[in-house]
């Protein structure tokens, strides 16, 4: 009996423990965890951002060879007073006091110390083309991050921004900065109590130090608006520019308020004498020794010769390294730069170095290797092909984004071509599907209907890709509201669809689809604002997007029902079918969540992430529509048109779908890009032709970009993209 009693008690305890586990699992998945206080979230976000910025900065310095063999000894002096604000304003000196002078002279390793010596924490870095402004800005970011913050003094996280992409006439500075942070870094999309993202919260709390690189690369017409917007904020910041462009902006809009300014100096012969020989193997170092000795024989001033004047800026030193420091004694000799017959001016030397840079990094080095988890190793490109492809990318029209983003490349195709490409592909797809199901009449209607939709997709500009991953664990409590939103919208389609189709025919389903989808999308957007991981758009925008998608979907199903002369059926069946479509759409929102990676966003990682997102949603949408059409019209219709609708959704609504058509098909077909275009970009970045700025690429320098663009014009005349504008 005792044993039986023990067994009974043990059994009861086991049942009780099982019940407790079930309750705990239920709470884990369906009950929201207590929210972390917003200040603690901001502190954790600042640490996460600092790690990503530091990792990215070190990687970019490595790729550009900044520390190989050691950083060039950049120097600067305090800029003329007319390019700085009053010293009293910079120091915050009382009206009745005389401020001491502000001396900011320094060297490359002193940049963080010099910046901290500016009381206003607002600094302008001036320098000519290729003088090292971006290199210095990157070093400032890394040195400031290396300063450990304290609880009493949380140091802002310095973040480097390429300011040429900012249009101050359309977007406030803080909004643009928040958008760039969200684009380029992981883990900052969570929303606070007021619906503000962590990125925006960090900016509002002064936990970010914007380092704005490339003011001079903005359109001159934007200088006034940019300075006005910068002066409208008191946030600490750093701005880099060429002196002429900044002086022109100051003459029009005044100086940057409370900002000091420094001006970079040219390199000297003493700087290059120990540096250049160490950039190559010892067996080939004598070439540089001879070159430098002959320079010194003429004059101790580096700028007294054309070659010396060209090499007085770090950019040209870097290009000269690529061309002449190849480790082979039989390679090209830099002494040729001293030939006055070939190189009568510094501009001639610079032009030669820019011309020879691509052959140096493509023909004299092995094919680039991919990094783990990125693209496959690049092939051994032909230099003439590389010039043509990169020249096409370099020819950016004023209305194009200056960044090389894979999802924006299709926007460079003239709108007329985009519409034609999408219309033809869509018409062929629609015609084949219509022919299989309905015969010749269906082929004609399918070609017209789907072709028109394709033309509309081609007319529009591509969306920005979302960074999403399929995730189930820990998402249940956020997935349920999304599922309910989709189910509600789908049921509304059924509630409205049956009576309107019964009364006015299948075309009336367009209205029901629009109303139901708008409601479901609005509810989904509202629910997303309570999801700390979600990238939430304004509810009104979500509603309008849902309305557009619902109108298109309702019109498509209504047209197919009309062609098939399908029976309307019963009310109950419509409710089930509507819920099916709603759940199909909801799965994409319920099971997809922003990635939790803490690594820096790379263009390739973003492409692969968006591909997963696109394929998953296309499958769920195609399956839902296929089931509905199979029930309303017949199995063959569902099997054929379900995938077609899913494919249309993937291409029309997602960045990767458009990239697949334009970047992977049309641009390679017309010779403007290779068939593996993203491999070209990743390999060009590895070789130092491009630099990475978060999720996008940029040319190493605008001088190189201009040279490549001019090469395309010189070889092939006007590029085909210049014949018409989108």
N, C-alpha and C positions, 0 to 999 in steps of 0.2 A: 504493500500500500504506500509505503514511504516513497519508493521509487516512482510509483504512479503519480503520487502527488508532486514530486519534483519535476517529473516530465510535464505535468499539466501546467505548473507554474512557469517552467522554462518556455513551454509553448505559448503561454499567454504573453510572456515578455517578448518573445520573438514577434508575435503578432503586433504587439504595441510598438516595438522598435520599427517594424516595417511601416506602420502607420505614420510614425514620426518622420521617417525618411521620405515618405510620399508627400507629407505636408511641407517638409523642407524643400523638396524639389519643386513643389507647386509654388511656394513663395519665391524661390530663386528665379523661376521662369516667368511668373505672372505678376509678382508684386514688385513695384519699383523700389529700388534700394534708396536709402536716405541720400538725398543729394549732397555732394561735397560743397562746402561753402565757396562762394564765388572767388573770394580772395585766394583761397588755397588752390582752386583750379587755375587761376591766373599765374600763381607762382610756379605750379607744375608745368604749365604751358610755356612759361618763359624759359625754364630749364630745358624742356624738350626742343624749343626753337633754337636755343643757343647751341645745343649739341648738333643739330642738323646744319646750322649755318657754319659752324666750325668744321664739320666734316666736309661740307661742300667747298669751303674756302681752301682747306689744305689740299683737296683733290685738284682744284683748279690751279693752284700754285705748282703742284707736282707736274701737271700736264704741260704747263707753260715753261717749265724749267727755271722758275724764279730762283730757287736755291741751288742750282747746279751751274757751276761749282759753288757759287755763293751769290747772294743778291747784289745786283749792281748798286754802286754807292750813290743813290739819288740824293740830291741836296736841294734846298729851297731857301728863299729869303722872304721876308715880310713884304707883301705886295704894296704897291703905291696906295697912298691914302684915299685917292678918289674911287678905289674899288672896294673899300671897307667902310663900315659905318664908323661913327665917331668912337674914339677909344672910351670916352665917358659912357657911351651907350653900351658898349661891349662889356665894360666892367661894372655897369650899374652904379656909377659914381654919383653921389649927391650933388645937387646944383652948386653948392658953395665950396666944393672941393676940386682940386686939380688932379686928374688921374695920371698915374705914372705911365710912361710909354709901354707899348706892347711889342715885345721883340719875339718873333716866332721862328727865327732861323733854325734849321736843323737838318738832320740826315735821315735816311731811310729807317733806321732802327729807332729813331726818336719820335716817330709820328704820333704814337699814343700819348707820350709825355707832352708833346706840343699841343695836342688837342685838349688834354686835360687842363692846360694852362690858360685856355680861353674861358673866362668866367661865364660867358653866355652859352657856351657849348654849341656855338653855331660857327662853322668854318667853311670857307670857300677855297678850293684847291684849283689853281690856275696853271695851265701848261699848254704848250703847243701840241700839234698832232704827233702822237707817238712818244710823248715826253715821259710817260709812266704814271699818268693820273689814275688809271684803273688799277694798276699794280699797287700803287700807294694806298688807294682806297681799300683794296682787299687786305693789305697788311694791317691797316688801321682796324678793320673789323676783327681780324684774328687776334691782334694784340689786346684789344679791349675785352674780347670774350675771355682771354686768358686771365683777366683780373677777377678773382673770386668775389661774388657779391656777398654782402652781409645782410642780416635781417633788418638792421637799422638803415642800411643804404643799399637797396636792391638796384644794382647797376643795370641800366637799360641794355637790351640785347641789340647790338649793332647788326643791321641787315642791309646788304648791298642790293640796290635797285637800279635797273637800267632805265633812267628817267625818260629816254627818248620815246618810249611807248606810251607815255602819259599825255592825254589831251586835257589840259586844265580848263578848256572852254566847256567840256562836257562832264567832267567828273571832279569832285573835290579831292584834295590830296589824300586825306585820311581814308576815304572810300577806295581810292585807287590802290593805296598801300595795302589795305586789308585784302583786297581782291588778289593782289600779287602774292601776298603771303599764303593765302588759301590755295592759290594755284601751284606754288612752288614747294610747299612744305606739308608734311603729314600731321595729322592729329590735332588740328586747330579749328575744326568745323563745329565742335560742340557749342550749343547755344546756352546763354545765361538766362537769368530770370526775365530780362526784358527782351529776349529774342536776339540778343547780340552775340555774334560769334566770338570765340576766344581770340581770334586774330584782331577783330575790332576792339575787343576789351583790352588787349595788351596795348594797343595804340592809345586808347582813351586814358588808360592808367599811366601813360608815359613810360611803359616798359619796353618800348622799341625805339632805337636810335636809327632813323633813316639815313643811309649813306647813298645819296642820289648821284649816280655816275652818268655823265654824258649829257649835261644840260645843252651843250653846243650842238648836239646831234638832233635836237628838236627842230621843228620847222621854225624859222625866224618869226613868223607871224604869231607864234605861241609864246615868245619870250615875255611879252608884257603880262599876259594872263598868268603865266607860270610864276613870275616874281610876285605878282599881286597875291596869288594864292599862297605862296610860301610866306609872304609877309603877314598874311591873315592868321598865321599860327605862331605860337611862341615855343613850339616844341624844339628841342635840340636837333640839329641836323648837320650833315656835311654835304656839300655840293661841289662837283667837279665840272670844269668847263675850260675851253680854250679862252685865252684872255681877250681876243678881239671880239668874239661873240658875246662874252659876258659884259665887256665894256659897252657894246652896242645896246644890250638889254638894260644896263644901268643908266645909260643916257636917256632911254625912253621911259623907264619905270622906276628909277632910283635903285639904290643899293639894297642888298638883302639886309633887312633890319637886324641890328645887334650882331652882325656877322663880321668876323675878322677874315683876312684873306692872305694866302701864301702863294708864291709863284715859283714853279720848279725851274731849276737851273739846268743848263746843258751839261752833258758829261765832258770830261777833260781827257787829254791824252794820258795823263797819269792814272786815270780811272781804267782805261782800256788796256794799258800796257801789261799789268799782271793778270787781267781778266781773260782776254781773248785766247792767249795760248793755252790756258787751262780748260778751254771748252772743247778741245780735241785731244786725240791720243798723242802721246809724247813724240811718236815717230813723225807726226805731221805738224807739230807745234812750230817748227822753224818757219813755216809759211807765214804764220802770223807775226813771228819775230821780225822777219824781213820786212813785212808790210809796215809794222809799227816803227821800225828803225828808219825807214825811208820817210815816213810821215814826220818823224821828229827831226830829220835832217833839214826839212824845209822850214819848220817853225815849231816852237813849243806849243803854239796855239792850235788846238785841234781843228778849229773852224777856218783855218787859213787855206785849206785845200777843199776841193769839191768832195772827195771821199770822206775827209774828216768832218766836214759840216754835216754830211748825211749820217755819219755814225755818232753824232752828238746826242741822239735821242735813243732811248732803250728799244723802241720798236725796231729800228733799223739794225741795231746790234743783234737783236734776236733773229731777224731775217738773215743777216750775214752769217750768224752761227749755223743756221739751217743750210745755207748754200755752201759754205766753205769749211765748216768744222765737221767734216764727214768721216774723219779718221783714216783717210786714205791719202798717202803722199802723192799718188798719181791723180788725185782729184783736182778740181778747179783751184786756182791760186788767187787769193785776194789781192795780190799785187796788181792784177789787171785793173782794179778799180782806180789805180793811180795814173792810168793812161789818159792824158788830156785830150787826145784825139777822139776817144770813145766816150769819155765822161767829162764833158767840159763844165758841168755844173752839178751842184748837189742834187737837183731834181733828176738829172740823168742817172745818177748813182741809185737814187731811191727807186726810180722806175725799173732799173735793171734788177735790183734785189726783189722787188715785188713780182717781176716777170719770172725770175728763177726760183721763187719760193716753192711753187707747186711741183716742178720737176724734182726739186731737192727732197721734198718729203714723200713723193710718190714713187719716183724712179730709183732713188738711191737708198730707200728703206724697204724692208719687207712689208707685205700686206699687214694691215692692222689686225690686232687680235681683240676679240671681244672680252668683256669682263664677265665674270661668273653671273649667270642669270640674265644676261642681256642677249645681244644678237649673235648670230654665227660669225665666224671669222670672215672678214671681207676678202673678196678676190683681189688679184693683182690688177688694178684698174689701168686702163690706157690713159695716158695723160691728156690726149686730145679729147677723150670722152669726159674726163673729169672737168676740164676747162669749160666744156659746153654745159654740163649739168650745173656746176657751181655758178657759172656765168648766168644761167637762167634764174637761179635763186637770188643772185646778187642784184638783178635788175628789178628792184622794188619800185612800184609806182607810188606817188605821194599818198594815194588813198589806201595803200596796203599797210598792214601791221609790220613794223620793222623787225619783229622776231621771226625766226625760222621755226614755226610750229607745224608739226605734221598735219594737224587738223585745219590749219589755215591755208595750206598749199593749194587746195582746190579753189579758194577764193581768188587766187591769182589767175586762174583760167577765165578768160572773158565770159561774161554772163551768157552771151549768145551761144558760145560753145558748150557751157555747162548745161543750158537748157536742152540743146540738141542731143548731147550725150545721154542725159538722164531720160529724155523723152523717147529716144530710139530704143534704149535698153528696156525701158518700162513697156513700151508698145509691143516689142517682140515677146516679152514675157506674158503680157496680157493676151496677146493674140494666140499664143500657143495654149495657154490655159483655157481660153474661151473655145478654141477649136476642139480640144479634147472633150469638153463637157457639152457644148452646145452646137458645135459644127461651124460652118462658114459665118453665119450671122453672129454667133458668139465671138468668133475671132475678130470680126470687124468692131463690134462693140467693146471687146476687151482691149483691143489696140487703142481705140480712141479714149476710153475711160482711163486706163492705166497710163497711157502715154501722156495724157493731160496732167495727171498727178505727178509723173516724172518731170515734166517741164516745170511745174510749180516748185518741186524740190530743187531743180537746177537754178531757178531764179533766185531762191533764197540763199543766204549765207549760212555756212555750217555752224552747228552748235559747239559750245565749249565742252570737251570731254569730262565726264564725271569719273572719279576714282572710286570704283565700287568692287566689292567681292561678295561671292555667295557665302553667307554665314548664317547658321542656324542656332548654334550654341549661344545662350544668353540673349537671344533676340525675341523670344516668344512674347514678352510683355509689350514690345514695340511692334511686333508683327501682327498681333491681334487687331489693333486699331486700323492698320492698313487693310487687312483682310475684310474687316467689317465695312470700311469705306468703299472698297471695290464691290463688295456684295450689295451694298445699298445702291450704288450707282447702277449696277447691272440690273437689279430688281426694278428700279425706276424705268430703265429702258423697256423691260418687259411690260410693266404696268401701263406705260404710255404707248408703247409700240403696238400692242395688240389692237386697241381700239382705233388708232389712227390708220394703221394699215388696213384694218377691216373696213374703215369708212372711206379712205381715199387711195388705197392701193399701196404697193410696195415702196414707191419713191418717198412716201411720207415717213418712212423709217428714219430718214436723215434727221428729221427734227427730234424724234425720240432719242436717237443716238447722241445727238449734241447735248440735249438737256441732261440725260442720265450721266454721260461722261463728265460734263461740267460739274455736276453735283458730287460725283465720286472723287474727282480730282481735287475739288475744293476741300472736301472732308479729309482726303489723304494729306493735302498740304497743311491743313490745320493740325492734324495728328502729328505730322513730322516735326512741327515746332516744339513738341513735348519730348522728342527723341534727342537726347544729348549728342548722339553720334551723327545725326542726319544732316545733310546739306539742304537746308530749308529755303525754298523760294517764297516770295510773298504769296499769300493765299489767292489774291486776285489773279496773279500771273498763272498760278497752277490751274485755276478755274478756266481761264481763257485758253490755255494750252489743251486742257481736257475738252473744252467745247470744240476746238478745231479738230482734234483727233476723233471725237465722237461724231462730228458731222461727216468726216471722211469715211469712218468705218460704217456708219449707218447708211450712207449713200452707196457704198460698195455692196453691202449685204442686200439692200433694197434693189439695186440694179440686177444682182444675180437672181434674186427671187422673182423679179419681173421677167427676166429672160426665161426662167424655168417655168413660169406660170405656176409657182408653188402654191399649195393651199395654205391659208392663213393658220389653220390649226386652232387648238384650244388655248384658253387663258392660262391654265396651269402649266402647260408646256412652255409658254412664252416666259413665265416667271423663272422656270428652271433654266432655260437657255440664257436669259438675261443674267442670272446669277453666275452662270458658267463663264460668260465673257468677263463679268466684273471680277471674279476670282482670278481669271487668267491675267488681267492687268494688275491685280493686287499682289500677285506673287512676286512680280518684279520689284515692287516697293517693299514687300514684307521680308523677303529673303536676301535682299541686297543691302549692304551697309557699307559706309566708307571704310577703307582699309585701315587697319590698326598699325601698319608699319611705321617705324620711327626713323626710317632711312630717308634721305633726301629724295624728292621726286625727280625721276629722270625721264626724258622724252620716251625712251623705249619702255620703261616700266608703266608709264601712263598709257601708252598705246596698247600694251598687252592687257592691262586692267580694263580699259574701255572695250577691248575686243570681247573679253569675258562677259561684261555687262551687256553688250549688244547682242551677242549670241544667245545668252540666257533669256533676255526679254523677247527676242524674236521667236524663240521656240515656244515660250509660254503663250504669247499672243497668237502665233500661228496655230497652236494646238487648240486654244479656246475657240477661235473662229472656225477652225476645221470641224470641231464637234458641233457647233451651232449650225453650220451649213449642211453637215451630214444629216442632222435631224430635220431641218427645214426642207432641203432640196433632195438630198440623197448622198450615199457614201462616196460616190465618185467625185461629186462636187466638193465635199469636205476634204478629201484626200488631195485634190488638185489645188483648190483655191486657199486652203488653210496655209500651206507653206508660202504661197505667193503673197498673201496678206502679211505674214510674219516677215518675209523678206522686204516688202515695201516699208514696213514699220522700222526695221533695222537700218535701212538705207536712209529713209526720210527723217528719222528722229534722232539718230545717233551719229556722233562724230566719226567713229570707226567705219560705219557703213558708207558714209560719203568718201572717206579716205580710200576705201576699198575700190570704189568706182573711179575716182579721179587720180589719187596718188599711186595706186597699184595697177591701174589699167590705162587711163587716158593719157596721163603725162608720159609714162614710158612708151606707149604706143606712138606718140608723136615725137619721141626722141628728146624730150626736155628733161627727163629723169631716167635713171636705170630702173629695171624691173624690181630691184630690191632697194628702193629709195631710202628707206629708213636705215639700211646698212651703210649706204653712202654717207649719211649724216653722222652716224655713230663713229664711222671710221675717220671721217674728216675731223671730228672732235678729238679722236685719239691722236691724230697726227699734228694737231695744233692749228689747223686751218679755221676751225670753229671753236668757240668757247660755249660753255653751258651756263645758262642762267635759269636754274630751277628746271622747269618742265619744257623749256624751249632752248634752241640754239641761237647763237648770234655769230656773225663773222668776227674773226679775231680783232680786226680793226676796220674802221670804215674806209681807210686808204686801200686796204686789200679788197674790200668789197667793190669799191669804185673801179679798181684795176681789172677785176674779173668781169664786171659789167661792160667796161670799155672793150675788153677782149672779145666778148660775144658780138658787140656791134661791129667791131673791126673785121671779124671773120665772116659773119653771116648776115651783115646788114641789120636791119631792124628785126628784133625778135618778134615771133608770131604773136606774143602776148600784147604787143603794142598796137596791133591793128584795130582793136576795139576795146572798149572799156566796159566793165560790168555795170 
